[in-house]
Amino acid sequence: MNYLKKFFHTDDSTTHLIIRVTLGLVILYHGAQKLLGMFGGYGFDGTMGFFTEKMGIPALIAFLVIIGESFGALGLITGFLTRLSAAGVACIMLGAIALVHWNIGFPMNWAGQQAGEGFEYHLLALGLAIPLILYGGGKFSLDQIVEKKFLNTA
């Protein structure tokens, strides 16, 4: 029970609330592209095909990326399973940097002068995920309610 309490524990931080909701909204946009085909995305089947056939990513990893960006983003926005959701986003960002964007370089492709997007965005998302992994989701998180209502042993 002690580990479970630590997993859900968070303080009443407004800063973590802002980080969590901002990161969640940004990641949800990309998750909705991959899962539902919204915002010009290819949807689940198209994304799975692209990841597995074009990029050679194993199907399990491709599935976890789609689910992690979609449901992990919802977890961040609501503050439910914040640490798990943030860890999923962090892993996805590390994978994107290592597998796709590292060779392109740091900056995003604002001017259209390079062969793809750099890892600037991914590094920023990773930097936002780390405090959430370490400290939880902060104020108004469902994790805070779970801890107080169900795990409070005092």
N, C-alpha and C positions, 0 to 999 in steps of 0.2 A: 504494500500500500504506500510505503514511503516513496518509491520510485514513481508511482502513479501521481501522487501529490506533487512531486517535483516537476513532472511532465506538464501538468495543468497549471502550475503556479505562475502567477504574474502579479505585477504591482498595479497601481492605479495610474500608470504613466500616460499622459496625453501624447507624448512624443511617440511612444510605441503604437498608440492608436493611429496616429497620422501615418507613420511608416507602413503599418500593416494594411490599412485601407488603400493607400496610394499604390503600394506594390501589388496588392490584390486586383485593383482595377486595371492596372497596366497589363498584368499577366492574363487576366480574364479576356481581354481583347484578343490576345494571341491564342488562348485556349478555345475561344468561340470560333476562331478561324479554323483551327485544326479539328475540333469535334463536330461543329454544326455547319461549317461552310459560311459563316457570317463574315461580313467585312471583307469580302473578296477571297476568303479562304477556300480550301479544297474539300473541307469536311473530313469525316473520319476515314472513309475508304480512300479518298485521294491522298490524304496525308500519310496513311499507312503505306500505300503504294509508293509514294515518293521516298519515304524514309527507308523502306526495306529494299525496293528495287533500284532506285537511283543512287541512294546514299550507302546502301549495304548495311544499314543498322538492323540488328536482330529485331524480330517482331515484338518480343516482350519489351524491349527497351523503347521501341516506337510507341507501343501501347501506353507504357508508363509515362512517357513525355506528354502524350495527348491528355491522359487522365490527370496527371500532375498539374498541367497548366490550367485545365478546366476546373476540376474539383478542388485542387489545391488553392486556386485563386478564390473560390467561394469560401474555403476554410479561412483564408487570410481576411477577407472582407468581414466575415462574421466573427472572427476570432475563435473559431472552433478547430481544435487540433493545430493550433498556430505553429508550434515547433515542428511538427511533422510536415505541415504545408510549406513552411519556410525552408525546411531541409530539402524537400522535393524540388522547390524552385531553385535552390542553390545548386543541387546536383544537375538539374537541367541546364543551368547557365554555365557551369563548369564544363559540361559535355559539349555545349554549343561552342564555347571558346576553344576547347581542345580539338574538336573534330572538324569545325567549319571555319571559324573566324580568326583564329590565331595567325594563320598564314597571310591573311589580308592586311593585318596590322590593327592599330588601335582605333583610328577615327572611323566614324560612320561615313557613309558614302554621300555626303551632302551635295557635292558638285558633280557626281556621276563620273568621276575620273578614275575610279579603281574598279577592280573586277568583282566586287561584292561589298558586303558590309563588314566593317571592323568590329572589334569586341567591346567597344565603348559602352554600349547599352547593356550588354551582358554583365560587364564588370559592375556597373551601377546597380543593376538588379541584385547581383550577388552581395554587394555592400549593404543593401537594404535588408536582405534576408538574414544576414548574420546576427544583428542585434535581436531579431525576433526569435532566432534559435536559442540564443543565450538567455534572454530575459522574458520571453513570452509576449503576448499580444497587447498587454496594457488595458487601459480603461475601456469599458463597454464590450469586453470580449466574452464570448460564451465560455471560454476556458475559466475565466474568473468566477463565473456562476457555478460551473461544475465543481471547481475546487471548494467553494464556500458551502454549497448546498449538499454535495455528495461525499466529499473527501475530507471535510473538516472534522478531525478527530479530537479537537480540543473541547 
